[in-house]
């Protein structure tokens, strides 16, 4: 009994841990795309079939296994679609492997009913913990009901229910904490991945991500004979703003400027904070005229915008922008950033609030 419990719990944990890396960069939830839902359903459908191989024979044609916990996991993860895929896999295997008998018919009916119930709770607004608890309770109640219907020997009923209920409670608790651990691990991974690529203050891409994307853009430009443009922009007299209004206002202005950059650029342009008050924009497949137009739009939007200080004062700021493009202004694509930097320097030293 203990060996069987250990083996079945190990199977569930193995499937959970092996499936987790498959979706490390993909959202696994009721909102997931159809491919993810079908995959989750299939994975835990196979898990349910493996669990049946390791079931314990408690009475004639009555096996104790934890296929329903595999169904619960599938429903918890991705909702009704994955739950029904898991149920279909288990039902098909159950009938194909053990044949049609009273027990298999009851097991099939039980699985369909539980799948419908689990699907209902999976899409509800209850917290994850409550959903899992309700599904586990429904599983135990269903087992009690079908055991009373199928088994006539009262002493056998007590033995079956004692083993099944106790085993389900133990395994359900173990699996709950494994799922919680995996959820927290995935959440931490996503957070670290985000923070490694994003600027902590503005939410824009950071220097590390900018360098990576610029190298990718350069390679793509050369391989596919495309245009590539780069904007480098800097807030004019930003030190004066910090000295006058304080660094809290300075940070607020950087955040507000980031929002203007996002609204002024195209959805596929890559915007980064280079450091301090300096920002860069990678304009893939854009010639010089297109880049200059975008740069001028950004400059104008910044000039016309009122920036809010920490004391709710409205102030104006301006920016200077340097533009470089390949081919055109830069004969060598490796000089793209250097030329944009020089253009920015020229704009800063020749009146500011301009695009060069």
N, C-alpha and C positions, 0 to 999 in steps of 0.2 A: 504493500500500500504506500509506504513512505517512498520507496524507490520510484513507483509510478508517478507519485506527486512531484518528485524532484525532476523526473524526465519530462513530464508535461509542462511544468513551469519553465524548464530550460528551453524547451522548444518555442514557447511563446516569447520568451526574452530574446532568443536568438533571432527570430523573425523580426521582432521590434528593432533590435540593434542593427541588423543587416539592412533593413528597409530604410532606416533613418538617413544614412549617407546618400541613398539614391535621390533624396529630395532635399538635400542640404541647401541648395540655392533656389528652391521652389516652395511656394506657399502651399502647405498641406492643411486644408480646412474645407468647410462646406463651400467656400467661395473659389476653390481650386478649379482649374479647367478640367474638361471631361477626360483628358488623357491621364491626369493624375488620379482622378477618382476611380477610373477603370483599373489602373495599375494597383492602387491600394486595395481595391476589392479583390483583384486576382491574387495578390500576394497573400492576403489573409484568408482567402479561400483555400489556397494551397496549404497554408498553415493549419486550417481546420481539418483538411484531409490527412495531414501528417499526424495531427493529434489523435484522429480516429484510429490510426495504425497502432498507437500506443495506449489505447483505451483499456480499461479493466472490466472484465466480464463479471458483473454483479449477480446476474440471474440469466435465465434462458432468453437469448436475443436482447438482453439489456446490458449496454456498455456504459461505463462512466468515462467520459473524456471532457475536454474543455473547449470543444469547437465553438460553443456559444460565446466564450470569452473572446475568441478570435473575431466573431461577428460583432461583439460589443466594441472592440478596438477599431474595426473598420467603420462602424457607424459614428463613433466618437471623432475619428479623424476626418472623414469626408462626407458623412451624412448618408442619405437614402440610396444614392446611386451605387456607391461602393458597398454598402450593406447588402443590397440585393445581388450584386455580383458575387460577393462572398457566399451568400446563401445558395445561389444557383450552383456554385462550385461544390459546396458541401453536399447538397441534395443529390447532385449527379453522381458524386463519388459514393455516397452512402447507398444509393439504390444499385449502382453498378457493381459495387464490391460485395455487398451483403444481401442483395436480392430484395424482392418485394415480400414483406411480411407485415404482421400487425405492428411490430416495433418500428419498422422502417417507415410505415405510413404515418404512425403517430409522431415519429421524429421529424418527418417532412412537414406535417401540419404545424407542429410546435415551432419549427424553424421559421416557417412563413409568418405565423402570428407574431413571433418575437421580432422578426425583421420589420414588420409594419409598426409595432410598438416602438422599437428602437429608433426607427426613422423619424417618428413623430417627435420623440424627445431630443433627437440629434439636432433638429432644426429649431427647437425651442430656445428661449432666451435664458434658460437656467444656467448657472455656472457649471463649468466642466465637472467639478467634483460631485455636484448634485445629479447631473446626467448619468455619470458613471455609477453612482450609488443606486439610483432608480433602476437602471438596466440590470445590475447585478441582483437586486431584490426580485425583479420580474423573472429573471432566469431561475432563481431558487424556487419561487412560487410555482412556476410552470413545471419544474421538475417534480415537485411534490404532487401536483395535480395529476400529471401523466403517470407517475408511479402508482398512485392510488387507483387509477383506471386500469392499468395493465396488470399489476401484480395483485393476486388474491391472497397470498400467504402473508398474514399480518406480521409474523416474525421476520420474514424476508423484507417486508416494507420498511420496518424499523432499521434493519441493517443497511439497506440500500440508501435510505434517506440520510442516515447518520453519516455514512461514508461520503455521500455526494455533497451534502450541505457543508460539512466540515471542510472537505477538500476545496470546494468552490470558494468558501470564505478565505481560506489561506492563500490560494492562488490569486484570487481577485485582489487581495490586499497587496501582494507582491507586485503584480502587474501594474496596479495603480501607481505605486511609488516609482516603478521603472519608467512609466509614461511621463510622470511629473518630472523625473530627472532628464529624460530626453527632451521634453518641452523646454526646460530651463537651459539645457545645453544648446539647443537650437537658437533660443532667444539670445543667449550670450554670444554665440557665433555670429548671428546677424548684427548684433550691436557692435561687436569688434570689427566686423567687415565694413560696416557703415562708417565707423569712426576712423578707420584706417584710410578711407578714401575721401572723407568730408572735412571741411573746415569747421572747427567747433563753434565758431561765432556766427557765421553767415549761413551755414548749411550748404554752401557751394562746394565744388570739388577742391581738394587741397593740392599743394605743390607736387606731392608724390604722384597723385592720380593725373595731374596735368602733364607731367613728364611722360608718363606711360601712354596717355592718349595721344600726345603730340607725336611720339615715335610711331604709334600705330597709324596715325593720319598721314605721316610722311611716307611710310611704306606703302600704304594704300594709294596715295597720290602718284608715286613713282611707278607702281605696278600697273595701274589702270589709266595712266596718262590723264590725270585730272588736275583741277586747280586746287590750291590750298591757300587760305589767307589767315592772318593772325592779327588780333587786336591786343594792344597793351594799353591800359588806361590807368590813370592816377588821379586822385582827388587833389584839386588845387588848394594850396595853403591849409592843408589838413592839420598841421602842427598848431596853427593859429586857432583853429576850431577847438582843438583839445585844450589849449592854454586858456581860451576864453570861456568855454562851456564845461570843460572837464572831460575825463576819459569815458565816463558813462555815456555822455552824449555822443562822444566819438564812436563808441561801439554801436549805439543806436543808428547813427548815420550810416555806418558800414552795412548794417542789416537792411536798412531802407534802400540803400544803393543796390544791394544784391537783388532786391525785389524788382527794381527798375530794370536791371540788366536782364533778368529772366523774362520780363514782359516785353522788352525791346528787341531781344534776339529771337531767332527762330527756335522751334521746339527741339531741333536736332543739333543746335549749336552747343559747343562744350564750354561752359563758363567755370572759371576757377579763380580763387583768391590766391594771388602769388605771394602775398605777405604784406603786413601793414595795411596801407591804403591802396595797394596796387592789385589790379585784376587783369586776367587774360581771357581772351575768347578765341577758341579754335573754330574757324569757319570752313568746314569741309566742302569741297567742290564749289568754291566761290572765287570768282575773279576779283580783280582790284576794285572795279566799279561797284560791284555788289557789296564788298567789304566796306568800302568808303561810305556807301549809303547807310549801312547798318551802324557804323561808327558814328556818323552824323546824327542818326536817329537817337542813339543812346545819349550823345552829348546834349542834344536839344531837350530830351525828356528829363534829364538831370537838371538842366538850367531852369526849366519851367516848373519843377517840382518844389513844393515846400517840405523841408525836412523838420521833423519834430524833435525837440530837445527833451531832456529828462524833466524839464520844468514846463513842458508843453508850449514852449515858444516855437514860432515858425521861423526858420532861417533858410537861406538859399546857399547852395554850393555849386561849384562848377568842376568839370573834369577836363583833362587833356588826354588825347588819344593818339597813339601811334599805330599806323597800318602798314603791313607788309603782305605781299602776295607772290605766289609762285605758280606759273612763270609770270614774268612781267616786271615787277619791282625788284624781285630777287632772282638773279640768274642761277644761283646755287641754293637749293632748298635747305641746306644745312645752315645757311645764313639768315633764314627767315626770322628767327627770334632776335638776332642781333640787329637786323634792319628795323624791326618794329620798336625795339628798345631805343635806337638812335632817333627814330621818328618821334617817339614820345618825349625824349630829352629835348629835341628841337622845339616841339610844341610847348613844353614847359618854360623854355627860355626865350620864347618869342611871343609872349602875351598871354599864354594859358587859354583855357576855355576854347580849344580848337582841335581839329583833326589834322594830322600831318601824315 
